[in-house]
Amino acid sequence: MTALHAPPPRPVRGAAVSRAVSGAAAVLIPPARAALLLVGVSVVVFAATEVLPGDAAGLRAVPGATEEQVGDLRAELGLDAPAWRRYLAWAAGLATGDLGTSLLNGRPVADAVAQRLPATLTLVAGALAPAAPAMLALGWWAGAAARGGRVLTAVLTGGAALPAAVVAGGLAALLSGVWGLVPPVSTLPPGAAPVSRPDLLLLPVLSMALPTALFGAGLISGAVTDAVRRPHVADAHRRGRPPWRIALTDVLPFVLPPFTRVLAVSAGGLIAAATVVETLFGYPGLGSLLVSAVAARDTPTVQAVAMLAATVVVAGLLVSDLIAAAVTPRGRAA
């Protein structure tokens, strides 16, 4: 009678290879997705500037210029080439860091962006610094509220829907008109750094920070609500764990990934909001540069500012995806 032998253990090499592939995918897929997203955004940005009425040649032509003269100027500016060819040339320049040449003054667009970028980054950082903790605290409060959570979230969302011009105008009327605490405009003296005049930064920073905090809080509240309702959180309460420990170890890991995504979107949104705020307060940043470029149909400058805002959002989302992969707990009940 033949003795029965236990089957040999199955090799674990397959599982190791699977884990290695999964790890490589987690690292490689988000950057590839971000690159494809930027390509799609570039197509949308270029198409949006193409449908603007008129062009730089028509605006730069001398009064009374003939169609032939305008056509010659259009050819000189490179606007007579087919749209697809101009897009490919522009995209190739973006890939090498060349933002193109301004159709308004012939200067490199990168120079104009570099000159205005520090002022706008100061505004964005100044607005995001108070908005980030405020949106997390308000969103946590609304999402974890046993009663009235939906009402609080609706109030936050409604406040975030207020137009930037309304928020800026209201704050200017209150802080400058009624209380006289800050100047009504934020025009910097020539050569002055933005941080050297914090009184000029207060109005634009608050005008951008307030709706950003409310917008983010409305989104984060939903993530908090989902997290506190998870079975492992209820189990932690039954076992008598301290509330602060439950918040840090059982709830926060599920809230942190959406929080970082909200921050990424908010950063790009703040650059867009700067268009309104900088124009209202006379602040010399990218927003006012964008407004003047749109008025002059200086499409390379418009495209550069739009792509910069989009890149901030996409880069932030990429970082948030990597953070989510690193901190999201595995194996807990959904």
C-alpha positions as MATLAB code, in Angstrom:
seq = 'MTALHAPPPRPVRGAAVSRAVSGAAAVLIPPARAALLLVGVSVVVFAATEVLPGDAAGLRAVPGATEEQVGDLRAELGLDAPAWRRYLAWAAGLATGDLGTSLLNGRPVADAVAQRLPATLTLVAGALAPAAPAMLALGWWAGAAARGGRVLTAVLTGGAALPAAVVAGGLAALLSGVWGLVPPVSTLPPGAAPVSRPDLLLLPVLSMALPTALFGAGLISGAVTDAVRRPHVADAHRRGRPPWRIALTDVLPFVLPPFTRVLAVSAGGLIAAATVVETLFGYPGLGSLLVSAVAARDTPTVQAVAMLAATVVVAGLLVSDLIAAAVTPRGRAA';
ca = [
       0.000    0.000    0.000;
       1.431    3.269   -1.102;
       2.018    5.770    1.676;
       0.197    9.029    1.318;
       2.343   12.106    1.449;
       1.148   15.626    2.240;
       1.339   17.866   -0.789;
       4.363   20.152   -0.783;
       3.716   23.756    0.315;
       2.828   26.105   -2.498;
       5.551   28.568   -3.408;
       5.097   32.077   -2.081;
       6.915   33.625   -4.996;
       3.645   34.399   -6.747;
       2.329   36.343   -3.767;
       5.589   38.290   -3.489;
       5.492   39.164   -7.182;
       1.867   40.253   -6.848;
       2.725   42.531   -3.926;
       5.670   43.974   -5.847;
       3.487   44.678   -8.884;
       0.806   46.273   -6.700;
       3.401   48.457   -5.003;
       4.907   49.543   -8.311;
       1.454   50.328   -9.678;
       0.622   52.430   -6.625;
       3.752   54.492   -7.269;
       3.687   54.691  -11.076;
      -0.014   55.002  -11.915;
      -0.722   58.332  -10.128;
       2.090   60.234  -11.950;
       1.021   58.767  -15.285;
      -2.583   59.737  -14.589;
      -1.465   63.244  -13.596;
       0.506   63.619  -16.837;
      -2.482   62.555  -18.937;
      -4.701   64.933  -16.991;
      -2.355   67.834  -17.710;
      -2.408   66.959  -21.406;
      -6.211   67.050  -21.348;
      -6.212   70.335  -19.462;
      -3.815   71.844  -21.988;
      -6.227   70.963  -24.803;
      -9.123   72.577  -22.917;
      -7.097   75.712  -22.109;
      -5.947   76.116  -25.697;
      -9.465   75.572  -27.039;
     -10.872   78.110  -24.575;
      -8.459   80.801  -25.740;
      -9.251   79.962  -29.353;
     -12.935   80.822  -28.933;
     -12.248   84.249  -27.430;
     -13.731   86.902  -29.754;
     -11.102   88.781  -31.733;
      -7.354   88.349  -31.472;
      -4.221   90.276  -30.609;
      -3.665   91.341  -34.214;
      -7.027   93.071  -34.420;
      -6.400   94.879  -31.122;
      -2.811   95.877  -31.911;
      -3.500   97.142  -35.411;
      -3.480  100.908  -35.797;
      -6.890  102.573  -36.155;
      -8.063  102.444  -39.743;
      -5.790   99.541  -40.686;
      -6.860   97.586  -43.726;
      -7.688   93.883  -43.686;
      -4.424   93.231  -45.489;
      -2.439   95.071  -42.814;
      -4.225   93.178  -40.050;
      -3.529   89.940  -41.910;
       0.158   90.783  -42.171;
       0.272   91.490  -38.439;
      -1.539   88.220  -37.763;
       1.083   86.366  -39.812;
       3.864   88.185  -37.982;
       2.438   87.047  -34.649;
       2.025   83.479  -35.907;
      -1.760   83.558  -35.606;
      -2.377   82.543  -39.216;
      -1.192   78.950  -38.698;
      -3.808   76.194  -38.195;
      -4.951   75.747  -34.616;
      -3.637   72.187  -34.364;
      -0.169   73.281  -35.430;
      -0.117   76.164  -32.966;
      -1.258   73.827  -30.202;
       1.504   71.322  -30.900;
       4.123   74.089  -30.932;
       2.780   75.530  -27.692;
       2.573   72.120  -25.991;
       6.115   71.295  -27.058;
       7.258   74.563  -25.535;
       5.438   73.791  -22.287;
       7.163   70.425  -22.090;
      10.556   72.182  -22.230;
       9.595   75.026  -19.896;
       9.062   77.604  -22.637;
       5.841   79.518  -21.959;
       6.016   81.419  -25.230;
       6.226   85.091  -26.099;
       3.703   87.749  -25.183;
       1.686   88.997  -28.140;
       1.324   92.328  -26.365;
       4.925   93.397  -25.819;
       7.101   90.643  -27.331;
       8.639   89.723  -23.975;
       8.933   86.123  -22.747;
       5.792   85.141  -20.879;
       7.940   83.390  -18.278;
       9.423   86.766  -17.285;
       5.987   88.311  -16.688;
       4.836   85.245  -14.726;
       8.016   85.171  -12.639;
       7.613   88.871  -11.846;
       4.025   88.483  -10.607;
       4.183   84.962   -9.159;
       5.734   85.821   -5.753;
       2.949   88.307   -4.986;
       0.223   85.777   -5.802;
       1.972   82.954   -3.955;
       2.109   85.216   -0.908;
      -1.656   85.692   -1.154;
      -2.333   81.982   -1.712;
      -0.093   80.905    1.169;
      -1.510   83.609    3.405;
      -5.069   82.516    2.627;
      -4.414   78.775    2.827;
      -2.604   79.001    6.191;
      -5.745   79.954    8.166;
      -8.184   78.268    5.769;
      -6.672   74.771    6.108;
      -7.081   74.338    9.881;
     -10.389   76.212    9.801;
     -11.887   73.920    7.141;
     -10.709   70.828    9.015;
     -12.128   72.063   12.336;
     -15.450   73.232   10.856;
     -15.795   70.120    8.702;
     -15.054   67.874   11.674;
     -17.570   69.737   13.805;
     -20.311   69.490   11.165;
     -19.530   65.890   10.214;
     -19.327   64.561   13.776;
     -22.346   66.475   15.082;
     -24.954   64.060   16.409;
     -27.729   66.501   15.546;
     -27.941   69.211   12.980;
     -24.965   67.981   10.968;
     -26.788   68.327    7.670;
     -27.931   71.822    8.536;
     -24.378   72.853    9.435;
     -23.058   71.389    6.190;
     -25.738   73.242    4.214;
     -24.798   76.505    5.936;
     -21.112   75.969    5.146;
     -21.868   75.137    1.520;
     -24.138   78.151    1.170;
     -21.485   80.451    2.593;
     -18.894   79.052    0.200;
     -21.223   79.795   -2.738;
     -21.021   83.540   -2.149;
     -19.206   85.235   -5.060;
     -15.679   86.402   -4.311;
     -16.633   89.967   -5.233;
     -19.406   89.949   -2.613;
     -17.105   88.615    0.118;
     -14.341   91.064   -0.784;
     -16.739   93.993   -0.967;
     -18.322   93.148    2.378;
     -14.978   92.786    4.133;
     -13.707   96.026    2.583;
     -16.817   97.890    3.719;
     -16.478   96.524    7.249;
     -12.723   96.540    7.891;
     -11.877   99.649    5.891;
     -15.069  101.682    5.632;
     -16.596  101.124    9.083;
     -13.653  100.305   11.337;
     -10.834  101.921    9.330;
      -8.394   99.154   10.208;
      -6.822   98.624    6.773;
      -6.431  100.575    3.503;
      -9.226  100.010    0.959;
      -6.717   99.146   -1.784;
      -3.649   96.902   -1.774;
      -1.383   98.635   -4.291;
       2.209   97.966   -3.262;
       4.852  100.690   -3.476;
       7.354  100.159   -6.331;
       9.911   97.521   -5.415;
       8.212   96.615   -2.127;
       7.819   92.952   -1.160;
       4.252   91.912   -0.269;
       5.281   90.663    3.177;
       6.675   94.104    4.010;
       3.148   95.520    4.085;
       0.917   93.087    5.988;
      -1.751   95.772    6.299;
      -2.159   95.697    2.516;
      -2.427   91.903    2.518;
      -5.164   91.584    5.122;
      -8.180   92.362    2.933;
      -7.246   90.181   -0.059;
      -6.089   87.327    2.187;
      -9.298   87.281    4.209;
     -11.396   87.621    1.038;
      -9.798   84.441   -0.281;
      -9.454   82.509    2.984;
     -13.059   82.796    4.169;
     -14.856   81.159    1.205;
     -12.033   78.621    0.873;
     -12.477   77.516    4.485;
     -16.249   77.211    4.082;
     -15.917   75.325    0.788;
     -13.424   72.855    2.213;
     -15.404   72.366    5.414;
     -18.513   71.430    3.448;
     -16.588   68.702    1.636;
     -14.670   67.428    4.649;
     -17.819   67.117    6.740;
     -19.004   64.283    4.497;
     -15.725   62.408    4.947;
     -15.933   62.837    8.715;
     -19.524   61.579    8.755;
     -18.529   58.467    6.808;
     -15.533   57.849    9.061;
     -17.347   58.142   12.416;
     -20.002   55.685   11.212;
     -17.521   52.918   10.463;
     -17.880   49.736   12.571;
     -14.367   49.945   13.988;
     -15.133   53.416   15.407;
     -18.289   52.156   17.110;
     -16.295   49.219   18.463;
     -13.668   51.596   19.855;
     -16.401   53.540   21.665;
     -17.798   50.315   23.157;
     -14.355   49.384   24.436;
     -14.153   52.720   26.232;
     -11.262   54.264   24.355;
     -10.810   58.022   24.983;
     -12.527   60.232   22.362;
      -9.293   62.035   21.484;
      -7.578   58.719   20.762;
     -10.475   57.538   18.618;
     -10.316   60.798   16.676;
      -6.565   60.521   16.050;
      -6.183   56.807   15.362;
      -9.572   55.652   14.066;
     -11.114   58.662   12.305;
      -8.290   60.947   11.152;
      -6.594   58.354    8.867;
      -9.831   58.167    6.837;
     -10.248   61.958    6.771;
      -6.666   62.870    5.854;
      -6.760   61.707    2.187;
      -9.888   63.730    1.252;
      -8.507   66.648    3.277;
      -5.324   66.696    1.193;
      -7.389   66.521   -1.996;
      -9.467   69.482   -0.840;
      -6.268   71.407   -0.115;
      -4.986   70.661   -3.617;
      -8.177   71.864   -5.268;
      -8.293   74.876   -2.962;
      -4.757   75.936   -3.858;
      -5.602   76.023   -7.556;
      -8.932   77.660   -6.804;
      -7.169   80.390   -4.854;
      -5.094   81.256   -7.906;
      -8.339   81.569   -9.857;
      -9.951   83.590   -7.059;
      -6.966   85.929   -7.149;
      -8.216   87.131  -10.531;
     -11.174   88.811   -8.857;
      -9.564   89.769   -5.564;
      -6.405   91.269   -7.064;
      -8.435   93.302   -9.530;
     -10.750   94.635   -6.823;
      -7.935   95.673   -4.503;
      -5.368   96.714   -7.113;
      -2.935   94.008   -6.036;
      -0.106   93.332   -8.543;
      -0.224   89.550   -8.935;
      -1.030   86.874  -11.501;
      -4.751   87.603  -11.271;
      -4.401   91.168  -12.511;
      -1.932   89.941  -15.152;
      -4.542   87.444  -16.360;
      -7.254   90.106  -16.567;
      -5.077   92.426  -18.644;
      -3.964   89.539  -20.859;
      -7.554   88.499  -21.582;
      -8.465   92.092  -22.427;
      -5.514   92.321  -24.840;
      -6.110   88.793  -26.239;
      -2.563   87.946  -25.207;
      -3.270   84.232  -25.448;
       0.196   82.920  -24.485;
      -0.020   84.774  -21.171;
      -3.587   83.608  -20.570;
      -2.591   80.030  -21.323;
       0.458   80.197  -19.063;
      -1.486   81.444  -16.036;
      -4.281   78.911  -16.610;
      -1.820   76.034  -16.930;
       0.000   77.174  -13.801;
      -3.229   76.995  -11.790;
      -4.053   73.604  -13.315;
      -0.567   72.282  -12.553;
      -0.910   73.312   -8.915;
      -4.179   71.380   -8.664;
      -2.876   68.284  -10.463;
       0.372   68.238   -8.470;
      -1.588   68.572   -5.253;
      -3.909   65.741   -6.255;
      -0.898   63.588   -7.098;
       0.603   64.209   -3.663;
      -2.745   63.518   -2.021;
      -3.053   60.201   -3.882;
       0.386   59.154   -2.664;
      -0.493   60.222    0.879;
      -3.768   58.310    0.678;
      -1.951   55.155   -0.400;
       0.455   55.538    2.512;
      -1.906   56.389    5.381;
      -5.275   54.817    4.555;
      -5.709   51.862    6.926;
      -6.096   48.441    5.345;
      -8.319   45.663    6.491;
     -10.776   47.706    8.531;
     -14.461   47.367    7.989;
     -15.892   49.780    5.526;
];
